Amino acid sequence: MLQGIVSRADPLQVFLRSDDELAAEIRRDIVGHLFAVSHGDLRVTVSDGVVTLSGRVRDTSPIPVAARLVRAVEGVVDVAFDVTGPTPLRTAPAVGCDR
């Protein structure tokens, strides 16, 4: 019994998602969860399926996990990161003792 027909274009349909759709999914499902505290400082841009995460985060340890999760999103071609961690605290210069 015939259940349906699959054309060659059907399996490729997931790769025809718009950049805006990809960016929205990544912001909602990945960035919003992994970088909950600092996600407002993290920008997600997508161009031709290439995702770029940029900005400053409080904790950089989730970045490798984020890379794997973003690459697993259907339609993502590649991932680039331009993310920095917290600004280090500046200490006052050491004061020597004059004897």
QUIMOLIN-V975838 format. One record per backbone hydrogen bond with DSSP energy under -0.5 kcal/mol. CO is the residue of the C=O (numbers start at 1). NH is the residue of the N-H. If there is no record, write none. Layout:
BEGIN
CO:NH + CO:NH
END
This chain:
BEGIN
5:7 + 7:10 + 7:11 + 8:12 + 9:13 + 10:13 + 12:15 + 13:16 + 14:17 + 18:22 + 19:23 + 20:24 + 21:25 + 22:26 + 23:27 + 24:28 + 25:29 + 26:30 + 26:31 + 27:32 + 30:33 + 30:34 + 31:35 + 33:36 + 35:39 + 38:41 + 39:42 + 41:43 + 41:56 + 43:45 + 43:54 + 45:52 + 47:50 + 49:51 + 49:77 + 49:78 + 50:47 + 51:80 + 52:45 + 52:54 + 53:82 + 54:43 + 55:84 + 60:63 + 62:66 + 63:67 + 64:68 + 65:69 + 66:70 + 67:71 + 68:72 + 70:73 + 73:76 + 78:51 + 80:53 + 82:55 + 84:57 + 94:96 + 97:99
END
